[in-house]
Amino acid sequence: MLPRMFTTRPTLQGTFGMASSTHWLASQSAMAELERGGNAFDAAVAAAFVLHVVEPHLNGPAGDAPIILAPAGGPVRVLCGQGPAPAGATIGHYRGLGLDLVPGTGPLAAVIPGAFDAWMVLLRDHGTRELADVLDYAIGYAERGHPVVERVGLTVAAVQDLFTTEWTSSAEVYLTEGRPPAGGEMLRNPVLAATWRRLLAEAGASGGGREATIDAARRIWREGFIGEAIAAHAARPAMDSSGERHAGVLTGDDLAGWSAAYEEPLTYEWRGWTLAKAGPWSQGPTLPQQLALLDGGIDADTYGTPEYVHTLVEGSKLAMADREAWYGDTGDVPMDDLLSPAYNAARRALVGERASHELRPGGPGGRTPRLAAWARDAGTAAVPAQAAGAGEPTVAHSGETRGDTCHVDVVDRWGNMVSATPSGGWLQSSPVVPGLGFPLGTRLQMTWLEEGLPSSLVPGRRPRTTLSPSLALRGGEAVLAFGTPGGDQQDQWQTHFFLAVALRPEVRGGLDLQGAIDAPNWHQDAFPSSFYPRGTALGSVTVESRIGEETIADLRRRGHDVTVAGPWTEGRLCVVGRDPETGVLSSAANPRGMQGYAVGR
């Protein structure tokens, strides 16, 4: 049995409530909401709107927010906060502009915003608190300011010239006397605070109780002053990553015609665990695919060995290749076949002693895989290589800016549990909407401008998002909510984390959540990136230096193209847990990046 490893922090345990997120102010805001009598869903909404303020380079209200929730005593559901392509987002339109790829930035890459409505639906249906209560924390930080983390200032600095010459509405919010904010400096967004105050005033004046007020806020977002400003902004040409100015195709009709909706989760049984994920409109099913590829040889004795790392890296290549060929917002993704024992036995046989340098999608149920031409050219001079170790790329017109995402998990004393991965609406990827204080999302960059693919650009279809929150159950009871930022790496890092939980020993009578987060991690980029300019790096693997020289040497001997990154660079995981037998709650958060924090009692 593996010994307990040294951890950077303890796994927190208690009985009242736990929250974990990628920023300490969001985690503590969630905890404050629990202390005020709110439940896990109230707390998650409060944290989400704080994340919009304190991590604006990672998410915003006009971005995306897949949410997976487990109400106490109720079924696990997915709440889709991923908006679809607007009605005018056709391949012909983009090709007519001379584009081979959807730009990574600017209004032309905007989907129908999904995050705000998803949080409102969650609050209305599962929360208990008033809208003004849960927005109070975000309004306070936007109005009075918060000590900005260094990464915000560095991100603003990377696009400062763009802000001053092109995206002047962004300069008004994020440049102080013409310069980026310094780490620790108080950063305010009074425009955003005023937006939320006006929203609350108008929604409250509509009459009715708590739920009616929330629905009124949703109408204002879609059709009121917010919706009108978004539609007008999307129609104005702006500089994007193509190096040209383009207007978007998002309209007021698109906004008015969409709302967040619930779905059944995709579930997979593995060694007494049930993993619950969003469907193949996300990359979520790659986690159970990676588990399905593992044979009986993966156990506590093999955990962390060079053979273990090689096996997982090669399995993730196969799962990500299947994602490229089969996943999308269509009705005919063959998930049953992709997760079947026979299919995975055949795929498992492809994992040999040597590293693969090919993109090898399978043929589930005898089907013939089809890749986009851009993906078929992966690894050639026609397609640029990915930058190893990157998180979720968000590229400005310079082609140099990179970003990431957020995550939040909450569990309360009643047993409610929620996991969400809000992202998009990055300050560096689209100009701020004048008068509102936030940018639009750019998720359309994940679609292909080629007909007939599961992830082709199609009006009304969701782009295949990388955002991928997770829930794990045992005996039908939710026991873990977890997730991470990281773009294409999210379900690679989560697979490693989950195996570290499932295979490692317990501590203090509970799961070693912090030890699983702190364990050395890695990822591979041997597939077309979901983000503009859609690069790839066949045979690649990036490892934390803490993984050890023996493993690094073994991977290179097997033919892996190994990049050795810093000791604490891979992943930004958050997790909360609950033991159904004892009622003990737990949480942990990632020390990498010096922002994530877990709180609870």
Order of alpha helices (4+ residues) and beta strands (2+ residues): beta-beta-alpha-alpha-beta-beta-alpha-alpha-alpha-beta-alpha-alpha-alpha-beta-alpha-alpha-alpha-beta-beta-alpha-beta-beta-beta-alpha-alpha-alpha-alpha-alpha-beta-beta-beta-beta-alpha-alpha-beta-beta-alpha-beta-beta-beta-beta
